[in-house]
Amino acid sequence: MVRGFGKCAAGVWLNQLMFARKIRVEYEENGSTLPCPLKWLDSFSMRSFTNFSVFDDTLPVADGELEIGSGVPLDDLRSSMEDWFRRKGYLPKGSHLLLVEK
């Protein structure tokens, strides 16, 4: 077996290091902190026009949960996600994202 690669139950080879960082993604609304819906995270991760290929190493896994590659800078990710979510009308005006590495 090649180092950094594992085999899942279905026999598909996966790169376990590519998405090695687990990130909690939340937003503030009316004084509460809420997990970003999977729909939002998926929308950001699926777009192919960021002109910043490092964001290709993002994988939404559940509401408020994102796995990212080791080369993804958190501050740039947060800023780009906030911009995208605002343009899509997801993130309320005055709200901010909180990204916390687990």
C-alpha positions in Angstrom: 0.0 0.0 0.0 1.3 3.5 -0.9 1.8 5.8 2.1 -1.0 8.3 2.5 -3.5 6.1 0.5 -6.1 3.9 2.1 -8.7 1.6 0.7 -12.4 2.2 1.6 -14.9 -0.7 2.1 -16.1 -0.5 -1.5 -12.5 -1.0 -2.8 -12.0 2.5 -4.0 -8.6 4.0 -3.4 -8.8 7.3 -1.5 -6.1 9.9 -0.7 -6.6 10.3 3.0 -4.1 13.2 3.2 -5.8 15.4 0.6 -8.7 16.4 3.0 -6.8 15.9 6.2 -8.0 19.1 8.0 -11.5 19.1 9.5 -13.1 22.5 9.7 -16.2 23.7 11.5 -18.0 26.4 9.5 -20.6 28.5 11.3 -22.3 31.9 10.8 -23.7 34.5 13.1 -27.3 35.5 12.9 -29.3 37.5 15.4 -26.8 36.7 18.2 -26.8 33.0 17.5 -24.1 30.9 16.0 -25.4 28.4 13.4 -23.8 25.7 11.3 -23.6 26.6 7.6 -26.0 24.4 5.7 -24.5 21.8 3.5 -26.2 23.5 0.5 -24.1 26.6 1.1 -20.9 24.6 1.5 -21.6 22.5 -1.6 -22.4 25.6 -3.6 -19.0 27.1 -2.8 -17.0 23.9 -3.3 -18.7 23.0 -6.6 -18.0 26.4 -8.3 -15.1 26.2 -10.7 -14.4 29.9 -11.3 -12.5 31.0 -8.2 -9.3 31.4 -10.1 -7.7 30.1 -6.9 -7.1 26.4 -7.4 -6.3 25.7 -3.8 -10.1 25.8 -3.1 -10.4 22.7 -5.2 -9.2 20.9 -2.1 -12.5 21.5 -0.2 -15.0 18.8 0.5 -18.3 19.5 2.3 -19.4 16.6 4.5 -22.3 17.8 6.5 -24.0 20.9 7.8 -21.2 23.0 9.3 -18.5 20.5 8.4 -15.9 20.9 5.7 -12.7 18.9 5.0 -9.9 20.8 3.4 -6.4 20.1 2.1 -3.3 21.2 4.0 -2.5 24.0 1.5 -5.9 25.8 2.0 -5.3 29.1 3.9 -8.2 29.5 6.5 -8.3 33.3 6.3 -8.5 33.3 2.5 -11.1 30.5 2.6 -13.3 32.4 5.1 -13.1 35.6 3.1 -13.9 33.9 -0.2 -16.8 31.9 1.3 -18.3 35.1 2.9 -18.1 36.8 -0.5 -19.7 33.9 -2.3 -22.4 33.4 0.3 -23.3 37.1 0.2 -23.5 37.1 -3.6 -25.8 34.1 -3.5 -28.0 35.7 -0.8 -27.3 33.0 1.8 -25.3 35.1 4.4 -27.4 37.8 6.0 -26.0 41.3 5.9 -23.7 42.0 8.8 -23.2 38.3 9.5 -19.8 36.8 9.5 -18.4 33.2 9.1 -16.5 31.5 11.8 -14.1 28.8 10.7 -12.5 26.6 13.4 -10.1 23.8 12.7 -10.9 20.7 14.8 
